[in-house]
């Protein structure tokens, strides 16, 4: 089998990186279509407009909250009407995914400017599509990765700390899933096996969160940039993005997708649900007690969910959990990359074991 490793065209990170946006976009074209989440549209974009306008004509569209087929079609029509030569996303994961899909369909380069370090979406060629109600619908694999990913850590430090923690929850899964794919020879996003590079980056991602996560959270709660915060932002964004896409996905993200079927956890962020998926996967794959202890302790220290109640699912019923397990085990799901037997009954048992262990520790 071939191995394939996927990378963004350029990754820029550091304090004040937003000041480079106009110069970076000028490399890609002269007519810039920007898709912005509400907060950056109102707070971050106005000071940048003079530099952006020097880089060419600019059109700004407010993102409609969910990355749905309808929203992608609306943004695509607006980009074509403007005559866009580039597409730029400024905001969170769903904003980025919608902009990546628009750029792909229009055949244009795409720049990604995350304003929160909450997911590993910025560097990837993956677009997660939801229903208008926020339920996971499907994953679209796009033909190219972003041409530019620009991360301003001043912005990350001022964002609510819960976003950073959610990003660590998402990054927490990277090594466990890539390792499962290595053992099972599971396919990555490109349809090939992961490379040695992808495995090493995935392992570094986990070690960074384990060793620097709590310190980075402390810095973010204080609204300041420290070396630990820089490390964790890079792990959440670059290492996790490269690790999951090139190393492969497995149980944790499938369990996340299953959890989206329950309205009770819709208020929980992507990475928070993925983190609980990691805990369930520890039992599903029979990990050693020492590793289970390490991961639960880390989740507790960071404030990631370790019980159904933490997910907003206190009092969840077995039929509801069975729905989660069945959705997680759908034929197209990445859980089948795990090197163990997979069935809805086994996933249901792992979910209940993960919750029981979390409650025991509390």
Buried (B, 14 or more C-beta within 10 A) or exposed (E): EEBBBBBBBBBBBBBEBBEBBBEBBBBBBEBBBBBBBEBBBEEBBEEBEEBBEEBBBBBBBBBBBBBBBEBBEBBBEBBBEBEBBBBBBBBBBBBBBBBBBBBBBBEBBBBBBBBBBBBBBBBBBBBBBBBEEBBBBEBBEBEBBBBBBBBBBBBBBBBEBBBBBBBBBBBBBBBBBBBBBBBBEBBBBBEBBBBEBBBBBBBBBBEBBBEBBBBBBBBBEEEEBBEBBBBBBBBBBBBBBBBBBBBBBBBBBBBBBBBBBBEBBBEBBBBBBBBBBBBBBBBBBEBEEEEBEBBBEBBBEBBBBBBBBBBBBEEBEEEBBBBBBBBBBEEEBBBBBBBBEBEBEBBBBBBBBBBEBBEEEE
